[in-house]
Amino acid sequence: MEVEKTTDPTSFHGAYRMTPADFDELLVLVGPHIGKQITNFRDPVGVPERLGITLRPPQTPSDTTKT
């Protein structure tokens, strides 16, 4: 996620519909509320990844098929 924000901000904006700065601001606001506790079984998905998954628009079958 961090590499995507720094290497190509235009691509990041196309995927998440916001600038990297706006994403970071939103992360500061909601991050403490969406974080999960580390357990003995596995590490949780990171907060930036969790927010990124939530913000990405769902893909339809027509988006994934190649013509």
BELDA-V893995 format. One record per helix or strand of 3 or more residues. SS is the DSSP state (@ for helix, = for strand). FROM is the first residue (numbers start at 1). LEN is the number of residues. If there is no record, write none. Layout:
ss=SS from=FROM len=LEN
ss=SS from=FROM len=LEN
This chain:
ss=@ from=2 len=6
ss=@ from=9 len=8
ss=@ from=20 len=15
ss=@ from=47 len=9
ss=@ from=61 len=4
